[in-house]
């Protein structure tokens, strides 16, 4: 294949299909091409990317304004985090500047939906949202609910800059997010084992967290009572220990998100983990669950199957995906 | 035919992907290593790592004037708290941020007192508020909780005034 032809196909996003049996390819590159599905994008992949992109950008806009409205009530940077450790952000807290920043983030998010401007809008969006995050959390509490959305936005920005062709950009953004989310869960498990070793899943630790979260509920709502699951684990140490051990094992297996063959199973297990965390400790990682549903479940295969079953109806309804592609230059 | 010669598109993408992921992984490790484990969106996800560690959280009670004017105890058991509960959520006061402030009550300066007053700027200016720091720890009989008064908030001239309490070292005892 000539170089000109190769470039033309890359820029159009029509990357030739990869053959996994190629004996001359480097094994790691072969694996990456398979995990990221380069050259094998379907209408289902494109639809999933659209949903993924809208999910990330809508969360970015929501948090930009939510955090911005709170930053106005903060008198000073009490515990600097992130870039606030290196740059003084005192000018931002307690002032309407945080709302100006939120407006800039919104403009970047709207711009990122436009095909021509996404490359120039996504990097500043990530930087401005980082500033908004550290300003919002400068009273000392570190919140983790927005981390995976942030990683997804970073992957979108990296894809817009470093991947040739719209198809490769979409597949990279989804694959890299799966990579970092999977790694994040493993890191979370490693942090637990590094801090407490094999004693981490002691059921009494769960009792302590339940007490803490019930106190939080009392403080926030003025009343609190343990739910059925909490009463059950508070009454049986072995059950509390088993719940914690299961959570730790599921997190340790987070890297299975990288591989197509195990992705669905580990996604369902991780969603179960978050549902368990919600019912046992009252902490809802809603954006994590949403992101797992989008990137971890086999939507492309299901859509492809639906298209085969109803070719006329399915083909017509997904045809618009081929006409205009986000991130296309 | 090899991947290099027959399928340069996929080969280029795979190589570029590995390079980008490698660089991001290095930046990830470097930033969290130099910023206390957190550099949004990078994180070491250590939120539940220190299992079994005693915790401290915030609790606010509405007092009547007589109780607020009398001497407060050094510490209270959860079932013997003075006043009535104040729900923070309807007032838009974040429990996490309030708890973070109270955890550093021993080293409060003007900034922290001002932050506390601003957090309660949305609270109704009707009765004194008692801000407590509740601590929980694992003991032989289960989880023990103790509540220590940290500050009394009064409304004077439309502004919240913070009266810090003397903190007794009963939580660790």
Interface residues (C-beta under 8 A of the other chain):
Chain A: X1 X6 X9 X10 X15 X16 X17 X18 X19 X22 X24 X25 X26 X28 X29 X30 X32 X33 X36 X38 X39 X70 X73 X74 X75 X76 X78 X79 X81 X82 X83 X85 X126 X129 X130 X133 X134 X139 X140 X141 X142 X143 X144 X146 X147 X148 X149 X150 X151 X153 X154 X158 X162 X163 X164 X168 X172 X175 X176 X179 X180 X184 X185 X187 X188 X191 X192 X194 X195 X196 X199 X200 X202 X204 X205 X207 X208 X209 X211 X212 X215 X216 X218 X219 X220 X221 X222 X223 X244
Chain B: X1 X2 X3 X4 X6 X7 X8 X9 X10 X11 X12 X13 X14 X15 X16 X17 X18 X20 X21 X24 X35 X36 X38 X39 X40 X41 X42 X43 X44 X45 X46 X47 X48 X49 X50 X51 X52 X54 X55 X57 X58 X59 X60 X85 X86 X87 X88 X89 X94 X95 X96 X97 X98 X99 X100 X101 X103 X104 X111 X112 X114 X115 X118 X119 X121 X134 X136 X137 X138 X142 X143 X145
